[in-house]
C-alpha cells in the first residue's frame, strides 16, 4: 500500500495565546474524502488553514512529497471592493487557456469570463473558487464550506461537483462542514473536533448518537444557558 | 525649457502614477493613509523651503520615518494603526509650524508645481517611470493579496516582500505629491481618481486605465487653470478631481 498522503501527529495550534487545537493526530490516504466535523468555533477552519501553511503550529504535519494542494477558502471578504472579472481573477494565477478549460470542466459557459466577480451569486462564486483551486492541477483539494449565503440546491450542486471532480481527477479531498448529511453521503472518513479531538473513523461507525451528543454538547449548553 | 511645459510634464506624471497606485490602495482600504503621511512631511517641506532645496527631497525621509515609526509603534503598543497614524501625523504638523516661516506656509500646505525646474522635472520623470513599472510588476500579486491573504499564501506569494515594495511606492508618490498639492492634500491624489474609476469599471483593466487617466487629466486641467486664471494649481487639481468623481456617481454602473 502507498504511503499516506497526509500524516498529522500531535498537532497543537495556538492563536493569540488561545489554544484552538489540542493534540490532534490523523492520517489521510490517497483517494479519501475526509470530513472535519464539529460545532461552530471548534477549530475546523483553523485546522484547514494550518494544514495549508497559513497558521503556525506545534507537532507534525507531513504531506507526501508529490502533493499539490488546491485550497478553497470559506470566505473571500473583500471581493466586492475590487472591480475584477472572472477571467482577470484567473489571470492572477494562470493563463487564459487554462482558465477556459477548467471553467468548462466545472460546468460554466464561456460568457462567465467577462462577468464581474462581485456580481456573481454566492453559489456561482463558490464554484469559481473551486475552479480557481484546480489551477495547476492539484491532487489534493481542501474545501472550507461557507457558513451562510448558499441555498440547499446550491449546496447540492457544489458537493455533486466536488464528487465528480474527485472521480475525474483522482482527487483526495479534505472538507470542513457542519452538515451531517454531507458527511454520510460523500465522505469515507471523519475527524470530529471540538478543540480536542473527539472521534475519528468511518462516519457510519463512529458517528453514534452518544458521540454526536458529546461533540455538540458544549454548544447545546451554551444555548440553554441563555434561554 | 518653458516653465509651463515643465509643470505640465511633472504634474501629469505625478497625477497619473498616483491614480494608478491609488487603485491598489483603495482595494486595500488604505487611501486615507496618504493623508497623514503627507502631513508628516511638513517638517521636511519646511526645511526644503528654508534652505532652498527640492521639496520632495525634504519630504521623502519624513515619509519613510513616519512609516517606520507607525510600524514599530504598532508592534510595541498593539494600538490600532489609525490611532498611531493620528499621533504621528499631528506631531509632524506641530513640528513644522514651530519653525516654518509663515510666508512659506501656503506652499508647504497646498504645494506649488508652477515653479519646477529642469532638474526637478528629470528626477520626477525618472521616479514616476520607475514606480510605474514597479507597480505593474507587483500588481497581480498585490490584487490577490488584497482579495484574500489566505489565497495569496497558498499560492506561495511572499506577502512581506510585496508589501514592502508597495509601501515604498506609496512613500515616493507621497513625496512627489507634496510638490504638487502640498502636505495637506496628498490623500486626494490617490483616493479620488481610483474612487471615480471604481464607480465606472467592470473589470481591472478599466479600473486601472481610467484611474490613471483621471489622475493625469485633472493635473493637466488644474495647471491650465493656474495658467489662465492664476488660481493656485494644487487646489484646482483636487477640485477637478472631485468634479470627475461627482460625474462618475451619475454614471455609476
Interface residues (C-beta under 8 A of the other chain):
Chain A: X49 X52 X53 X54 X69 X71 X73 X76 X77 X78 X79 X81 X82 X83 X84 X85 X88 X89 X91 X92 X93 X114 X116 X132
Chain B: X26 X27 X29 X140 X141 X143 X144 X146 X147 X148 X150 X151 X153 X154 X155 X198 X201 X202 X203 X204 X205 X206 X207
